[in-house]
Amino acid sequence: QINSSNVTQLKVAWTIPIVGVKGLYGVFSSTPVFGPNGVAYLQDLGDNVYAVNTKTGKLMWKYKVPASDTNGEGPNGVTLVDGRVYGNTNTRAFALQASTGEQLWKTPALSDPSGPTLKAGQGINIAPQVVDGKIFMSTSGQQTGGVAYELDANSGKVLWSFHETKVPSERGAGGPLGTGGAWGTPVVENGTVYFGIANPYRSINDAIKHPTRLLYNDSTVALDENTGKLKWYMQGVPN
């Protein structure tokens, strides 16, 4: 056990190189997940996934993401459920066999394409949540507004989607940086999915000149797990 008497004696046991990643925020910013077989699963900011033996540091396998699927910004981490690793690239969702890294499925694009200068929104930047054989995820700010999704965990099929900016005409309020979207993995409990929706990237002057509530930005939303229908929302700060 690590405690106050031995913490100063900790030393580096092993390292692995993370190369070829030139993200906006460095090369790595997520928390690894650990399997029952002594393997840790990591995702770098180029969206690549690594399976590493926790005792030796040996790389068991690596899932390399095509450059066309990522902008080097995120997402931040994978999820391990029932022998499968679920993750996102900046534009797509995927599932891997945890023991081998074999790709089981990958979705078509679920977000607007984005580049390293964020000219078309911010893509997907969160680790997925997997509950009851379903995957819950969201884009971040999009030029057409952020979108939450539920996918089938066995196939990646989209079961429902929810626009996180309610009024279609307001979905471009954030301009080229995008509007709304989620930056945190949702919570799922008792048939309800809870998302925290972020702000639109509009200026203070624009907000004063064109005041609006701009739902559901800056809000917590509760969605029905099975249908994606809104149960309730609480907006912290009107826009």
C-alpha positions as CSV (number, residue, x, y, z in Angstrom):
1,Q,0.0,0.0,0.0
2,I,1.1,3.6,-0.7
3,N,1.0,5.7,2.5
4,S,2.7,8.7,4.1
5,S,5.7,6.6,5.3
6,N,6.7,5.1,1.9
7,V,5.4,7.6,-0.7
8,T,8.9,9.3,-1.0
9,Q,10.4,5.9,-2.0
10,L,8.3,5.6,-5.2
11,K,10.3,5.4,-8.4
12,V,9.6,5.1,-12.1
13,A,8.9,1.5,-12.9
14,W,8.6,1.8,-16.7
15,T,7.8,4.3,-19.4
16,I,6.3,4.0,-22.9
17,P,6.9,6.5,-25.8
18,I,4.0,8.5,-27.2
19,V,5.3,9.8,-30.5
20,G,3.9,11.4,-33.6
21,V,1.2,13.3,-31.7
22,K,1.1,17.1,-32.0
23,G,-2.1,18.1,-30.2
24,L,-3.2,21.5,-29.2
25,Y,-2.9,20.5,-25.5
26,G,0.2,18.2,-25.7
27,V,0.3,14.5,-26.3
28,F,-1.7,13.0,-23.4
29,S,-4.4,14.2,-20.9
30,S,-6.7,11.3,-20.0
31,T,-6.9,8.8,-17.1
32,P,-6.0,5.2,-18.0
33,V,-8.5,2.4,-17.3
34,F,-7.4,-0.9,-15.9
35,G,-8.6,-4.4,-16.8
36,P,-8.8,-7.5,-14.6
37,N,-5.9,-9.1,-16.5
38,G,-3.2,-6.6,-15.5
39,V,-3.5,-4.4,-18.6
40,A,-4.0,-0.7,-18.7
41,Y,-5.7,1.0,-21.6
42,L,-4.7,4.5,-22.6
43,Q,-5.7,7.0,-25.3
44,D,-3.4,9.9,-26.4
45,L,-4.5,13.2,-27.9
46,G,-4.2,11.8,-31.4
47,D,-7.0,9.4,-30.3
48,N,-4.6,6.3,-30.6
49,V,-5.3,3.6,-28.0
50,Y,-2.6,1.6,-26.2
51,A,-2.8,-1.6,-24.2
52,V,0.1,-1.9,-21.7
53,N,1.1,-4.6,-19.2
54,T,1.0,-2.8,-15.9
55,K,3.8,-4.9,-14.4
56,T,6.4,-4.7,-17.2
57,G,5.3,-1.7,-19.3
58,K,5.2,-4.0,-22.4
59,L,3.0,-2.6,-25.2
60,M,0.5,-5.4,-25.8
61,W,-1.1,-3.7,-28.8
62,K,-1.8,-0.2,-30.3
63,Y,-4.8,1.0,-32.2
64,K,-3.7,3.7,-34.6
65,V,-6.3,6.3,-35.7
66,P,-6.1,7.7,-39.2
67,A,-5.0,11.4,-39.4
68,S,-8.3,12.2,-41.1
69,D,-10.3,11.1,-38.0
70,T,-8.5,13.4,-35.5
71,N,-7.4,17.0,-35.0
72,G,-5.0,16.3,-32.1
73,E,-7.3,17.9,-29.6
74,G,-8.9,14.9,-27.9
75,P,-11.0,12.8,-27.0
76,N,-10.0,12.2,-23.5
77,G,-9.9,8.5,-22.6
78,V,-11.6,5.2,-23.3
79,T,-14.1,2.9,-21.4
80,L,-13.7,-0.8,-20.7
81,V,-16.8,-2.9,-20.5
82,D,-17.3,-6.7,-20.8
83,G,-14.0,-7.3,-22.6
84,R,-14.4,-4.4,-25.0
85,V,-12.7,-1.0,-25.2
86,Y,-15.0,1.7,-26.3
87,G,-13.7,5.1,-27.5
88,N,-14.1,8.1,-29.8
89,T,-11.9,9.8,-32.3
90,N,-12.6,13.5,-33.0
91,T,-15.2,12.5,-35.5
92,R,-16.3,8.8,-34.9
93,A,-17.0,6.2,-32.2
94,F,-15.4,2.7,-32.2
95,A,-15.2,-0.6,-30.3
96,L,-12.1,-2.8,-29.9
97,Q,-11.5,-6.3,-28.6
98,A,-9.7,-5.6,-25.3
99,S,-7.5,-8.7,-25.6
100,T,-6.2,-8.0,-29.1
101,G,-7.1,-4.5,-30.2
102,E,-9.1,-5.8,-33.1
103,Q,-11.6,-3.2,-34.3
104,L,-15.1,-4.6,-33.9
105,W,-16.9,-1.6,-35.5
106,K,-16.4,2.1,-36.3
107,T,-19.2,4.6,-37.0
108,P,-19.5,7.0,-39.9
109,A,-18.7,10.6,-38.9
110,L,-20.9,11.9,-36.0
111,S,-19.4,15.4,-35.8
112,D,-18.5,18.1,-38.2
113,P,-14.9,17.7,-39.6
114,S,-12.5,19.9,-37.7
115,G,-8.9,20.8,-38.2
116,P,-6.1,21.9,-35.8
117,T,-7.3,25.5,-36.0
118,L,-10.9,24.6,-35.1
119,K,-12.3,26.1,-38.2
120,A,-15.3,23.8,-38.1
121,G,-16.2,23.3,-34.4
122,Q,-14.6,21.0,-31.9
123,G,-15.7,17.5,-32.7
124,I,-15.8,14.9,-30.0
125,N,-13.8,15.4,-26.8
126,I,-15.1,13.1,-24.1
127,A,-14.8,9.4,-23.2
128,P,-18.1,7.5,-23.9
129,Q,-20.3,6.1,-21.2
130,V,-21.5,2.5,-21.6
131,V,-24.6,1.3,-19.7
132,D,-27.1,-1.5,-20.4
133,G,-25.6,-2.4,-23.8
134,K,-25.8,1.2,-25.0
135,I,-23.2,4.0,-25.5
136,F,-23.8,7.6,-24.5
137,M,-21.6,10.3,-26.0
138,S,-21.7,13.8,-27.4
139,T,-19.9,16.2,-29.7
140,S,-18.5,19.4,-28.3
141,G,-19.2,22.8,-29.9
142,Q,-20.3,22.4,-33.5
143,Q,-21.1,25.0,-36.1
144,T,-24.5,23.4,-36.2
145,G,-24.7,23.0,-32.4
146,G,-23.6,20.1,-30.2
147,V,-25.3,16.8,-30.5
148,A,-25.8,14.0,-27.9
149,Y,-26.0,10.3,-29.1
150,E,-27.0,6.9,-27.9
151,L,-25.4,4.0,-29.9
152,D,-25.9,0.3,-29.8
153,A,-22.8,-1.1,-28.0
154,N,-22.8,-4.2,-30.2
155,S,-22.9,-2.5,-33.6
156,G,-22.4,1.2,-33.2
157,K,-25.8,2.0,-34.7
158,V,-27.2,5.4,-33.7
159,L,-30.3,4.8,-31.7
160,W,-31.2,8.4,-31.0
161,S,-29.7,11.9,-31.1
162,F,-30.5,15.1,-29.2
163,H,-29.6,18.6,-30.4
164,E,-28.1,20.5,-27.5
165,T,-29.1,23.9,-28.9
166,K,-32.9,23.8,-29.0
167,V,-33.7,26.4,-31.7
168,P,-32.3,25.6,-35.2
169,S,-31.7,29.3,-36.0
170,E,-29.5,29.7,-32.9
171,R,-27.2,26.7,-33.6
172,G,-24.7,28.9,-35.3
173,A,-24.5,31.5,-32.5
174,G,-21.0,30.5,-31.5
175,G,-19.6,31.1,-35.0
176,P,-16.7,29.0,-36.4
177,L,-15.8,27.8,-32.9
178,G,-19.1,26.1,-32.4
179,T,-22.1,26.3,-30.2
180,G,-22.9,24.3,-27.0
181,G,-21.8,20.7,-26.8
182,A,-20.6,18.5,-23.9
183,W,-17.1,18.4,-22.5
184,G,-17.8,15.7,-19.8
185,T,-18.8,12.1,-19.9
186,P,-22.6,11.8,-19.0
187,V,-24.1,10.1,-16.0
188,V,-26.7,7.4,-16.5
189,E,-29.0,6.2,-13.7
190,N,-32.5,4.8,-13.4
191,G,-33.3,5.3,-17.1
192,T,-32.1,8.9,-17.2
193,V,-29.0,10.3,-18.9
194,Y,-27.6,13.5,-17.5
195,F,-25.4,15.8,-19.7
196,G,-23.7,19.0,-18.8
197,I,-23.9,21.3,-21.9
198,A,-21.2,23.9,-22.4
199,N,-21.4,27.6,-23.5
200,P,-21.6,29.0,-27.0
201,Y,-18.4,30.8,-28.1
202,R,-20.1,34.1,-28.6
203,S,-18.7,37.4,-27.4
204,I,-20.1,39.4,-24.5
205,N,-21.0,42.2,-26.9
206,D,-22.9,39.8,-29.1
207,A,-24.8,38.4,-26.1
208,I,-25.8,41.9,-25.0
209,K,-26.8,43.0,-28.5
210,H,-28.8,39.8,-29.2
211,P,-29.9,38.5,-25.8
212,T,-31.4,35.0,-25.7
213,R,-31.7,32.1,-23.3
214,L,-30.0,29.9,-26.1
215,L,-31.3,26.7,-24.6
216,Y,-29.8,24.2,-23.8
217,N,-26.4,25.9,-23.6
218,D,-24.9,26.4,-20.1
219,S,-27.4,23.8,-18.8
220,T,-27.8,20.4,-17.2
221,V,-30.2,18.3,-19.3
222,A,-31.9,15.1,-18.3
223,L,-32.8,12.8,-21.2
224,D,-34.8,9.6,-21.3
225,E,-32.4,6.8,-21.8
226,N,-34.5,4.9,-24.2
227,T,-35.8,7.7,-26.4
228,G,-33.5,10.7,-26.0
229,K,-36.5,12.9,-25.2
230,L,-35.9,15.8,-22.8
231,K,-37.2,15.2,-19.2
232,W,-36.0,18.5,-17.7
233,Y,-33.3,21.1,-17.9
234,M,-31.7,23.6,-15.5
235,Q,-29.8,26.5,-17.2
236,G,-27.2,28.0,-14.9
237,V,-26.4,31.1,-16.9
238,P,-28.7,32.6,-19.6
239,N,-26.8,33.6,-22.8
